[in-house]
Amino acid sequence: MFAQRGLHDIENELIFRSNPGFIFHDSRGFEAGGRDELDIVRAFVARRSKTQELENQIHVIWYV
């Protein structure tokens, strides 16, 4: 069986009706030796760290 990673756009917000106070942004993850995914996440974090609007700031990063 062959499985591929899902395609995720870190800019898309995931908001659950059960708790709309938490807003998730899912990246594609990281592949060993790959730079593209890392560059996308770095740019997202850098952009969000410069914003003044509280609702657009990153409050938690979950790395598994």
PQR file of N, CA, C, O and H, with PARSE charges and radii, in Angstrom:
ATOM      1  N   MET A   1       0.839  -1.176   0.000 -0.4000 1.5000
ATOM      2  CA  MET A   1       0.000   0.000   0.000 -0.0000 2.0000
ATOM      3  C   MET A   1       0.884   1.239   0.000  0.5500 1.7000
ATOM      4  O   MET A   1       1.880   1.286   0.723 -0.5500 1.4000
ATOM      5  N   PHE A   2       0.541   2.229  -0.788 -0.4000 1.5000
ATOM      6  CA  PHE A   2       1.303   3.461  -0.916 -0.0000 2.0000
ATOM      7  C   PHE A   2       0.492   4.607  -0.330  0.5500 1.7000
ATOM      8  O   PHE A   2      -0.653   4.828  -0.726 -0.5500 1.4000
ATOM      9  H   PHE A   2      -0.267   2.191  -1.376  0.4000 1.0000
ATOM     10  N   ALA A   3       1.072   5.320   0.592 -0.4000 1.5000
ATOM     11  CA  ALA A   3       0.382   6.455   1.214 -0.0000 2.0000
ATOM     12  C   ALA A   3       1.175   7.728   0.963  0.5500 1.7000
ATOM     13  O   ALA A   3       2.403   7.729   1.042 -0.5500 1.4000
ATOM     14  H   ALA A   3       2.001   5.140   0.913  0.4000 1.0000
ATOM     15  N   GLN A   4       0.480   8.794   0.667 -0.4000 1.5000
ATOM     16  CA  GLN A   4       1.111  10.090   0.463 -0.0000 2.0000
ATOM     17  C   GLN A   4       0.678  11.037   1.575  0.5500 1.7000
ATOM     18  O   GLN A   4      -0.380  10.868   2.182 -0.5500 1.4000
ATOM     19  H   GLN A   4      -0.518   8.793   0.603  0.4000 1.0000
ATOM     20  N   ARG A   5       1.503  12.016   1.823 -0.4000 1.5000
ATOM     21  CA  ARG A   5       1.144  13.051   2.790 -0.0000 2.0000
ATOM     22  C   ARG A   5      -0.017  13.861   2.235  0.5500 1.7000
ATOM     23  O   ARG A   5      -0.165  14.027   1.024 -0.5500 1.4000
ATOM     24  H   ARG A   5       2.362  12.153   1.331  0.4000 1.0000
ATOM     25  N   GLY A   6      -0.817  14.348   3.131 -0.4000 1.5000
ATOM     26  CA  GLY A   6      -1.901  15.221   2.711 -0.0000 2.0000
ATOM     27  C   GLY A   6      -1.364  16.584   2.319  0.5500 1.7000
ATOM     28  O   GLY A   6      -0.292  16.994   2.763 -0.5500 1.4000
ATOM     29  H   GLY A   6      -0.698  14.212   4.114  0.4000 1.0000
ATOM     30  N   LEU A   7      -2.106  17.270   1.496 -0.4000 1.5000
ATOM     31  CA  LEU A   7      -1.733  18.626   1.106 -0.0000 2.0000
ATOM     32  C   LEU A   7      -2.420  19.606   2.037  0.5500 1.7000
ATOM     33  O   LEU A   7      -3.645  19.611   2.160 -0.5500 1.4000
ATOM     34  H   LEU A   7      -2.977  16.937   1.135  0.4000 1.0000
ATOM     35  N   HIS A   8      -1.629  20.426   2.683 -0.4000 1.5000
ATOM     36  CA  HIS A   8      -2.152  21.413   3.611 -0.0000 2.0000
ATOM     37  C   HIS A   8      -1.610  22.777   3.233  0.5500 1.7000
ATOM     38  O   HIS A   8      -0.466  22.905   2.796 -0.5500 1.4000
ATOM     39  H   HIS A   8      -0.634  20.422   2.583  0.4000 1.0000
ATOM     40  N   ASP A   9      -2.429  23.781   3.402 -0.4000 1.5000
ATOM     41  CA  ASP A   9      -2.001  25.163   3.208 -0.0000 2.0000
ATOM     42  C   ASP A   9      -2.015  25.816   4.577  0.5500 1.7000
ATOM     43  O   ASP A   9      -3.079  25.979   5.174 -0.5500 1.4000
ATOM     44  H   ASP A   9      -3.358  23.677   3.757  0.4000 1.0000
ATOM     45  N   ILE A  10      -0.859  26.190   5.080 -0.4000 1.5000
ATOM     46  CA  ILE A  10      -0.743  26.739   6.420 -0.0000 2.0000
ATOM     47  C   ILE A  10      -1.562  28.022   6.589  0.5500 1.7000
ATOM     48  O   ILE A  10      -1.875  28.409   7.715 -0.5500 1.4000
ATOM     49  H   ILE A  10       0.005  26.057   4.596  0.4000 1.0000
ATOM     50  N   GLU A  11      -1.906  28.675   5.498 -0.4000 1.5000
ATOM     51  CA  GLU A  11      -2.704  29.903   5.575 -0.0000 2.0000
ATOM     52  C   GLU A  11      -4.178  29.618   5.878  0.5500 1.7000
ATOM     53  O   GLU A  11      -4.884  30.501   6.363 -0.5500 1.4000
ATOM     54  H   GLU A  11      -1.651  28.361   4.583  0.4000 1.0000
ATOM     55  N   ASN A  12      -4.647  28.411   5.602 -0.4000 1.5000
ATOM     56  CA  ASN A  12      -6.044  28.056   5.879 -0.0000 2.0000
ATOM     57  C   ASN A  12      -6.242  27.868   7.376  0.5500 1.7000
ATOM     58  O   ASN A  12      -5.452  27.199   8.041 -0.5500 1.4000
ATOM     59  H   ASN A  12      -4.073  27.694   5.207  0.4000 1.0000
ATOM     60  N   GLU A  13      -7.308  28.469   7.895 -0.4000 1.5000
ATOM     61  CA  GLU A  13      -7.617  28.339   9.315 -0.0000 2.0000
ATOM     62  C   GLU A  13      -8.553  27.168   9.545  0.5500 1.7000
ATOM     63  O   GLU A  13      -9.503  26.970   8.787 -0.5500 1.4000
ATOM     64  H   GLU A  13      -7.950  29.013   7.354  0.4000 1.0000
ATOM     65  N   LEU A  14      -8.291  26.393  10.585 -0.4000 1.5000
ATOM     66  CA  LEU A  14      -9.177  25.319  11.018 -0.0000 2.0000
ATOM     67  C   LEU A  14      -9.812  25.764  12.324  0.5500 1.7000
ATOM     68  O   LEU A  14      -9.123  25.932  13.330 -0.5500 1.4000
ATOM     69  H   LEU A  14      -7.520  26.554  11.201  0.4000 1.0000
ATOM     70  N   ILE A  15     -11.124  25.955  12.310 -0.4000 1.5000
ATOM     71  CA  ILE A  15     -11.853  26.408  13.488 -0.0000 2.0000
ATOM     72  C   ILE A  15     -12.960  25.403  13.763  0.5500 1.7000
ATOM     73  O   ILE A  15     -13.762  25.090  12.882 -0.5500 1.4000
ATOM     74  H   ILE A  15     -11.684  25.818  11.493  0.4000 1.0000
ATOM     75  N   PHE A  16     -12.998  24.902  14.988 -0.4000 1.5000
ATOM     76  CA  PHE A  16     -13.992  23.909  15.364 -0.0000 2.0000
ATOM     77  C   PHE A  16     -15.154  24.578  16.094  0.5500 1.7000
ATOM     78  O   PHE A  16     -14.941  25.412  16.975 -0.5500 1.4000
ATOM     79  H   PHE A  16     -12.347  25.156  15.703  0.4000 1.0000
ATOM     80  N   ARG A  17     -16.369  24.216  15.730 -0.4000 1.5000
ATOM     81  CA  ARG A  17     -17.552  24.792  16.364 -0.0000 2.0000
ATOM     82  C   ARG A  17     -17.565  24.551  17.867  0.5500 1.7000
ATOM     83  O   ARG A  17     -18.058  25.386  18.626 -0.5500 1.4000
ATOM     84  H   ARG A  17     -16.542  23.539  15.015  0.4000 1.0000
ATOM     85  N   SER A  18     -17.028  23.421  18.300 -0.4000 1.5000
ATOM     86  CA  SER A  18     -17.039  23.088  19.718 -0.0000 2.0000
ATOM     87  C   SER A  18     -16.139  24.018  20.553  0.5500 1.7000
ATOM     88  O   SER A  18     -16.341  24.151  21.760 -0.5500 1.4000
ATOM     89  H   SER A  18     -16.628  22.743  17.684  0.4000 1.0000
ATOM     90  N   ASN A  19     -15.158  24.653  19.918 -0.4000 1.5000
ATOM     91  CA  ASN A  19     -14.284  25.582  20.631 -0.0000 2.0000
ATOM     92  C   ASN A  19     -13.679  26.577  19.643  0.5500 1.7000
ATOM     93  O   ASN A  19     -12.519  26.441  19.254 -0.5500 1.4000
ATOM     94  H   ASN A  19     -14.994  24.545  18.937  0.4000 1.0000
ATOM     95  N   PRO A  20     -14.462  27.578  19.237 -0.5600 1.5000
ATOM     96  CA  PRO A  20     -13.980  28.521  18.217  0.2800 2.0000
ATOM     97  C   PRO A  20     -12.866  29.440  18.698  0.5500 1.7000
ATOM     98  O   PRO A  20     -12.312  30.202  17.905 -0.5500 1.4000
ATOM     99  N   GLY A  21     -12.532  29.381  19.972 -0.4000 1.5000
ATOM    100  CA  GLY A  21     -11.447  30.202  20.484 -0.0000 2.0000
ATOM    101  C   GLY A  21     -10.072  29.712  20.068  0.5500 1.7000
ATOM    102  O   GLY A  21      -9.096  30.461  20.118 -0.5500 1.4000
ATOM    103  H   GLY A  21     -12.983  28.762  20.616  0.4000 1.0000
ATOM    104  N   PHE A  22      -9.996  28.457  19.660 -0.4000 1.5000
ATOM    105  CA  PHE A  22      -8.737  27.903  19.176 -0.0000 2.0000
ATOM    106  C   PHE A  22      -8.771  27.866  17.651  0.5500 1.7000
ATOM    107  O   PHE A  22      -9.686  27.296  17.057 -0.5500 1.4000
ATOM    108  H   PHE A  22     -10.789  27.849  19.620  0.4000 1.0000
ATOM    109  N   ILE A  23      -7.778  28.472  17.030 -0.4000 1.5000
ATOM    110  CA  ILE A  23      -7.677  28.492  15.574 -0.0000 2.0000
ATOM    111  C   ILE A  23      -6.380  27.782  15.204  0.5500 1.7000
ATOM    112  O   ILE A  23      -5.303  28.149  15.675 -0.5500 1.4000
ATOM    113  H   ILE A  23      -7.035  28.936  17.512  0.4000 1.0000
ATOM    114  N   PHE A  24      -6.493  26.767  14.361 -0.4000 1.5000
ATOM    115  CA  PHE A  24      -5.352  25.939  13.995 -0.0000 2.0000
ATOM    116  C   PHE A  24      -4.911  26.243  12.563  0.5500 1.7000
ATOM    117  O   PHE A  24      -5.727  26.543  11.691 -0.5500 1.4000
ATOM    118  H   PHE A  24      -7.368  26.469  13.978  0.4000 1.0000
ATOM    119  N   HIS A  25      -3.610  26.158  12.349 -0.4000 1.5000
ATOM    120  CA  HIS A  25      -3.007  26.250  11.021 -0.0000 2.0000
ATOM    121  C   HIS A  25      -2.123  25.021  10.876  0.5500 1.7000
ATOM    122  O   HIS A  25      -1.181  24.836  11.647 -0.5500 1.4000
ATOM    123  H   HIS A  25      -2.947  25.914  13.057  0.4000 1.0000
ATOM    124  N   ASP A  26      -2.420  24.189   9.903 -0.4000 1.5000
ATOM    125  CA  ASP A  26      -1.705  22.924   9.734 -0.0000 2.0000
ATOM    126  C   ASP A  26      -0.731  23.027   8.567  0.5500 1.7000
ATOM    127  O   ASP A  26      -1.114  23.354   7.444 -0.5500 1.4000
ATOM    128  H   ASP A  26      -3.185  24.339   9.278  0.4000 1.0000
ATOM    129  N   SER A  27       0.531  22.742   8.854 -0.4000 1.5000
ATOM    130  CA  SER A  27       1.525  22.725   7.774 -0.0000 2.0000
ATOM    131  C   SER A  27       1.590  21.318   7.183  0.5500 1.7000
ATOM    132  O   SER A  27       0.955  20.396   7.696 -0.5500 1.4000
ATOM    133  H   SER A  27       0.842  22.476   9.766  0.4000 1.0000
ATOM    134  N   ARG A  28       2.331  21.160   6.141 -0.4000 1.5000
ATOM    135  CA  ARG A  28       2.509  19.835   5.517 -0.0000 2.0000
ATOM    136  C   ARG A  28       3.456  18.968   6.320  0.5500 1.7000
ATOM    137  O   ARG A  28       3.559  17.770   6.059 -0.5500 1.4000
ATOM    138  H   ARG A  28       2.846  21.909   5.725  0.4000 1.0000
ATOM    139  N   GLY A  29       4.138  19.534   7.276 -0.4000 1.5000
ATOM    140  CA  GLY A  29       5.161  18.790   7.996 -0.0000 2.0000
ATOM    141  C   GLY A  29       6.500  18.971   7.299  0.5500 1.7000
ATOM    142  O   GLY A  29       6.630  19.790   6.390 -0.5500 1.4000
ATOM    143  H   GLY A  29       4.054  20.508   7.488  0.4000 1.0000
ATOM    144  N   PHE A  30       7.480  18.214   7.724 -0.4000 1.5000
ATOM    145  CA  PHE A  30       8.826  18.380   7.202 -0.0000 2.0000
ATOM    146  C   PHE A  30       9.383  17.043   6.734  0.5500 1.7000
ATOM    147  O   PHE A  30       9.230  16.023   7.406 -0.5500 1.4000
ATOM    148  H   PHE A  30       7.374  17.549   8.463  0.4000 1.0000
ATOM    149  N   GLU A  31      10.019  17.060   5.594 -0.4000 1.5000
ATOM    150  CA  GLU A  31      10.707  15.888   5.049 -0.0000 2.0000
ATOM    151  C   GLU A  31      12.203  16.075   5.266  0.5500 1.7000
ATOM    152  O   GLU A  31      12.716  17.187   5.140 -0.5500 1.4000
ATOM    153  H   GLU A  31      10.143  17.889   5.048  0.4000 1.0000
ATOM    154  N   ALA A  32      12.890  15.014   5.585 -0.4000 1.5000
ATOM    155  CA  ALA A  32      14.339  15.081   5.771 -0.0000 2.0000
ATOM    156  C   ALA A  32      14.990  15.621   4.499  0.5500 1.7000
ATOM    157  O   ALA A  32      14.757  15.101   3.408 -0.5500 1.4000
ATOM    158  H   ALA A  32      12.473  14.111   5.687  0.4000 1.0000
ATOM    159  N   GLY A  33      15.795  16.650   4.641 -0.4000 1.5000
ATOM    160  CA  GLY A  33      16.504  17.224   3.510 -0.0000 2.0000
ATOM    161  C   GLY A  33      15.697  18.204   2.681  0.5500 1.7000
ATOM    162  O   GLY A  33      16.245  18.838   1.779 -0.5500 1.4000
ATOM    163  H   GLY A  33      15.984  17.073   5.527  0.4000 1.0000
ATOM    164  N   GLY A  34      14.397  18.347   2.963 -0.4000 1.5000
ATOM    165  CA  GLY A  34      13.559  19.260   2.193 -0.0000 2.0000
ATOM    166  C   GLY A  34      13.573  20.664   2.775  0.5500 1.7000
ATOM    167  O   GLY A  34      13.483  20.830   3.991 -0.5500 1.4000
ATOM    168  H   GLY A  34      13.951  17.832   3.695  0.4000 1.0000
ATOM    169  N   ARG A  35      13.682  21.655   1.941 -0.4000 1.5000
ATOM    170  CA  ARG A  35      13.706  23.050   2.393 -0.0000 2.0000
ATOM    171  C   ARG A  35      12.375  23.750   2.145  0.5500 1.7000
ATOM    172  O   ARG A  35      12.037  24.693   2.861 -0.5500 1.4000
ATOM    173  H   ARG A  35      13.755  21.520   0.953  0.4000 1.0000
ATOM    174  N   ASP A  36      11.621  23.312   1.155 -0.4000 1.5000
ATOM    175  CA  ASP A  36      10.413  24.035   0.772 -0.0000 2.0000
ATOM    176  C   ASP A  36       9.423  24.159   1.925  0.5500 1.7000
ATOM    177  O   ASP A  36       8.930  25.252   2.202 -0.5500 1.4000
ATOM    178  H   ASP A  36      11.896  22.547   0.573  0.4000 1.0000
ATOM    179  N   GLU A  37       9.128  23.047   2.601 -0.4000 1.5000
ATOM    180  CA  GLU A  37       8.169  23.081   3.705 -0.0000 2.0000
ATOM    181  C   GLU A  37       8.669  23.964   4.837  0.5500 1.7000
ATOM    182  O   GLU A  37       7.907  24.742   5.410 -0.5500 1.4000
ATOM    183  H   GLU A  37       9.529  22.159   2.376  0.4000 1.0000
ATOM    184  N   LEU A  38       9.950  23.842   5.156 -0.4000 1.5000
ATOM    185  CA  LEU A  38      10.537  24.643   6.225 -0.0000 2.0000
ATOM    186  C   LEU A  38      10.471  26.133   5.898  0.5500 1.7000
ATOM    187  O   LEU A  38      10.150  26.946   6.764 -0.5500 1.4000
ATOM    188  H   LEU A  38      10.569  23.210   4.691  0.4000 1.0000
ATOM    189  N   ASP A  39      10.771  26.487   4.664 -0.4000 1.5000
ATOM    190  CA  ASP A  39      10.722  27.895   4.249 -0.0000 2.0000
ATOM    191  C   ASP A  39       9.312  28.464   4.361  0.5500 1.7000
ATOM    192  O   ASP A  39       9.140  29.616   4.760 -0.5500 1.4000
ATOM    193  H   ASP A  39      11.032  25.827   3.960  0.4000 1.0000
ATOM    194  N   ILE A  40       8.309  27.673   4.014 -0.4000 1.5000
ATOM    195  CA  ILE A  40       6.918  28.118   4.102 -0.0000 2.0000
ATOM    196  C   ILE A  40       6.532  28.391   5.551  0.5500 1.7000
ATOM    197  O   ILE A  40       5.922  29.417   5.853 -0.5500 1.4000
ATOM    198  H   ILE A  40       8.449  26.737   3.689  0.4000 1.0000
ATOM    199  N   VAL A  41       6.890  27.471   6.446 -0.4000 1.5000
ATOM    200  CA  VAL A  41       6.549  27.632   7.867 -0.0000 2.0000
ATOM    201  C   VAL A  41       7.323  28.804   8.469  0.5500 1.7000
ATOM    202  O   VAL A  41       6.761  29.591   9.231 -0.5500 1.4000
ATOM    203  H   VAL A  41       7.386  26.638   6.200  0.4000 1.0000
ATOM    204  N   ARG A  42       8.575  28.922   8.143 -0.4000 1.5000
ATOM    205  CA  ARG A  42       9.369  30.055   8.653 -0.0000 2.0000
ATOM    206  C   ARG A  42       8.779  31.390   8.225  0.5500 1.7000
ATOM    207  O   ARG A  42       8.685  32.315   9.032 -0.5500 1.4000
ATOM    208  H   ARG A  42       9.032  28.283   7.524  0.4000 1.0000
ATOM    209  N   ALA A  43       8.386  31.497   6.979 -0.4000 1.5000
ATOM    210  CA  ALA A  43       7.796  32.743   6.477 -0.0000 2.0000
ATOM    211  C   ALA A  43       6.474  33.031   7.184  0.5500 1.7000
ATOM    212  O   ALA A  43       6.202  34.179   7.536 -0.5500 1.4000
ATOM    213  H   ALA A  43       8.462  30.745   6.323  0.4000 1.0000
ATOM    214  N   PHE A  44       5.657  32.014   7.396 -0.4000 1.5000
ATOM    215  CA  PHE A  44       4.375  32.178   8.096 -0.0000 2.0000
ATOM    216  C   PHE A  44       4.605  32.679   9.521  0.5500 1.7000
ATOM    217  O   PHE A  44       3.956  33.630   9.957 -0.5500 1.4000
ATOM    218  H   PHE A  44       5.878  31.081   7.111  0.4000 1.0000
ATOM    219  N   VAL A  45       5.524  32.045  10.245 -0.4000 1.5000
ATOM    220  CA  VAL A  45       5.811  32.446  11.628 -0.0000 2.0000
ATOM    221  C   VAL A  45       6.392  33.855  11.667  0.5500 1.7000
ATOM    222  O   VAL A  45       6.003  34.654  12.519 -0.5500 1.4000
ATOM    223  H   VAL A  45       6.051  31.272   9.891  0.4000 1.0000
ATOM    224  N   ALA A  46       7.304  34.172  10.773 -0.4000 1.5000
ATOM    225  CA  ALA A  46       7.906  35.510  10.743 -0.0000 2.0000
ATOM    226  C   ALA A  46       6.853  36.578  10.467  0.5500 1.7000
ATOM    227  O   ALA A  46       6.852  37.631  11.104 -0.5500 1.4000
ATOM    228  H   ALA A  46       7.620  33.524  10.081  0.4000 1.0000
ATOM    229  N   ARG A  47       5.964  36.310   9.527 -0.4000 1.5000
ATOM    230  CA  ARG A  47       4.915  37.275   9.184 -0.0000 2.0000
ATOM    231  C   ARG A  47       3.960  37.477  10.364  0.5500 1.7000
ATOM    232  O   ARG A  47       3.595  38.605  10.694 -0.5500 1.4000
ATOM    233  H   ARG A  47       5.965  35.455   9.010  0.4000 1.0000
ATOM    234  N   ARG A  48       3.566  36.382  10.985 -0.4000 1.5000
ATOM    235  CA  ARG A  48       2.631  36.471  12.113 -0.0000 2.0000
ATOM    236  C   ARG A  48       3.280  37.110  13.340  0.5500 1.7000
ATOM    237  O   ARG A  48       2.583  37.727  14.145 -0.5500 1.4000
ATOM    238  H   ARG A  48       3.862  35.465  10.717  0.4000 1.0000
ATOM    239  N   SER A  49       4.592  36.977  13.501 -0.4000 1.5000
ATOM    240  CA  SER A  49       5.264  37.548  14.663 -0.0000 2.0000
ATOM    241  C   SER A  49       5.372  39.071  14.567  0.5500 1.7000
ATOM    242  O   SER A  49       5.597  39.743  15.574 -0.5500 1.4000
ATOM    243  H   SER A  49       5.158  36.476  12.848  0.4000 1.0000
ATOM    244  N   LYS A  50       5.215  39.607  13.378 -0.4000 1.5000
ATOM    245  CA  LYS A  50       5.319  41.051  13.182 -0.0000 2.0000
ATOM    246  C   LYS A  50       3.977  41.776  13.254  0.5500 1.7000
ATOM    247  O   LYS A  50       3.936  43.006  13.266 -0.5500 1.4000
ATOM    248  H   LYS A  50       5.032  39.062  12.560  0.4000 1.0000
ATOM    249  N   THR A  51       2.889  41.026  13.301 -0.4000 1.5000
ATOM    250  CA  THR A  51       1.571  41.655  13.286 -0.0000 2.0000
ATOM    251  C   THR A  51       1.241  42.276  14.639  0.5500 1.7000
ATOM    252  O   THR A  51       1.671  41.778  15.679 -0.5500 1.4000
ATOM    253  H   THR A  51       2.922  40.027  13.292  0.4000 1.0000
ATOM    254  N   GLN A  52       0.497  43.336  14.619 -0.4000 1.5000
ATOM    255  CA  GLN A  52       0.065  44.018  15.842 -0.0000 2.0000
ATOM    256  C   GLN A  52      -1.290  43.518  16.329  0.5500 1.7000
ATOM    257  O   GLN A  52      -1.628  43.679  17.502 -0.5500 1.4000
ATOM    258  H   GLN A  52       0.148  43.740  13.774  0.4000 1.0000
ATOM    259  N   GLU A  53      -2.071  42.911  15.429 -0.4000 1.5000
ATOM    260  CA  GLU A  53      -3.404  42.443  15.784 -0.0000 2.0000
ATOM    261  C   GLU A  53      -3.294  41.156  16.599  0.5500 1.7000
ATOM    262  O   GLU A  53      -2.714  40.173  16.138 -0.5500 1.4000
ATOM    263  H   GLU A  53      -1.797  42.780  14.476  0.4000 1.0000
ATOM    264  N   LEU A  54      -3.844  41.163  17.799 -0.4000 1.5000
ATOM    265  CA  LEU A  54      -3.767  40.019  18.697 -0.0000 2.0000
ATOM    266  C   LEU A  54      -4.341  38.754  18.066  0.5500 1.7000
ATOM    267  O   LEU A  54      -3.786  37.668  18.235 -0.5500 1.4000
ATOM    268  H   LEU A  54      -4.315  41.962  18.174  0.4000 1.0000
ATOM    269  N   GLU A  55      -5.446  38.892  17.343 -0.4000 1.5000
ATOM    270  CA  GLU A  55      -6.099  37.714  16.761 -0.0000 2.0000
ATOM    271  C   GLU A  55      -5.280  37.081  15.632  0.5500 1.7000
ATOM    272  O   GLU A  55      -5.555  35.945  15.246 -0.5500 1.4000
ATOM    273  H   GLU A  55      -5.897  39.774  17.206  0.4000 1.0000
ATOM    274  N   ASN A  56      -4.297  37.778  15.104 -0.4000 1.5000
ATOM    275  CA  ASN A  56      -3.454  37.228  14.037 -0.0000 2.0000
ATOM    276  C   ASN A  56      -2.084  36.778  14.527  0.5500 1.7000
ATOM    277  O   ASN A  56      -1.271  36.295  13.738 -0.5500 1.4000
ATOM    278  H   ASN A  56      -4.074  38.700  15.418  0.4000 1.0000
ATOM    279  N   GLN A  57      -1.822  36.931  15.819 -0.4000 1.5000
ATOM    280  CA  GLN A  57      -0.558  36.496  16.375 -0.0000 2.0000
ATOM    281  C   GLN A  57      -0.601  35.001  16.674  0.5500 1.7000
ATOM    282  O   GLN A  57      -1.668  34.438  16.918 -0.5500 1.4000
ATOM    283  H   GLN A  57      -2.483  37.323  16.460  0.4000 1.0000
ATOM    284  N   ILE A  58       0.558  34.372  16.654 -0.4000 1.5000
ATOM    285  CA  ILE A  58       0.669  32.960  17.022 -0.0000 2.0000
ATOM    286  C   ILE A  58       0.862  32.892  18.532  0.5500 1.7000
ATOM    287  O   ILE A  58       1.717  33.580  19.091 -0.5500 1.4000
ATOM    288  H   ILE A  58       1.425  34.829  16.455  0.4000 1.0000
ATOM    289  N   HIS A  59       0.061  32.060  19.182 -0.4000 1.5000
ATOM    290  CA  HIS A  59       0.142  31.930  20.632 -0.0000 2.0000
ATOM    291  C   HIS A  59       0.754  30.599  21.059  0.5500 1.7000
ATOM    292  O   HIS A  59       1.305  30.499  22.155 -0.5500 1.4000
ATOM    293  H   HIS A  59      -0.633  31.501  18.728  0.4000 1.0000
ATOM    294  N   VAL A  60       0.666  29.580  20.212 -0.4000 1.5000
ATOM    295  CA  VAL A  60       1.212  28.266  20.532 -0.0000 2.0000
ATOM    296  C   VAL A  60       1.667  27.607  19.233  0.5500 1.7000
ATOM    297  O   VAL A  60       1.009  27.728  18.200 -0.5500 1.4000
ATOM    298  H   VAL A  60       0.218  29.662  19.322  0.4000 1.0000
ATOM    299  N   ILE A  61       2.788  26.917  19.297 -0.4000 1.5000
ATOM    300  CA  ILE A  61       3.227  26.065  18.186 -0.0000 2.0000
ATOM    301  C   ILE A  61       3.339  24.654  18.733  0.5500 1.7000
ATOM    302  O   ILE A  61       4.053  24.410  19.706 -0.5500 1.4000
ATOM    303  H   ILE A  61       3.323  26.819  20.136  0.4000 1.0000
ATOM    304  N   TRP A  62       2.638  23.737  18.111 -0.4000 1.5000
ATOM    305  CA  TRP A  62       2.640  22.342  18.538 -0.0000 2.0000
ATOM    306  C   TRP A  62       3.477  21.553  17.548  0.5500 1.7000
ATOM    307  O   TRP A  62       3.151  21.458  16.365 -0.5500 1.4000
ATOM    308  H   TRP A  62       2.058  23.935  17.321  0.4000 1.0000
ATOM    309  N   TYR A  63       4.553  20.994  18.052 -0.4000 1.5000
ATOM    310  CA  TYR A  63       5.479  20.238  17.203 -0.0000 2.0000
ATOM    311  C   TYR A  63       5.512  18.803  17.694  0.5500 1.7000
ATOM    312  O   TYR A  63       5.872  18.541  18.842 -0.5500 1.4000
ATOM    313  H   TYR A  63       4.818  21.071  19.013  0.4000 1.0000
ATOM    314  N   VAL A  64       5.136  17.875  16.826 -0.4000 1.5000
ATOM    315  CA  VAL A  64       5.142  16.459  17.189 -0.0000 2.0000
ATOM    316  C   VAL A  64       6.111  15.719  16.297  0.5500 1.7000
ATOM    317  O   VAL A  64       6.273  14.506  16.434 -0.5500 1.4000
ATOM    318  H   VAL A  64       4.843  18.088  15.894  0.4000 1.0000
TER
END
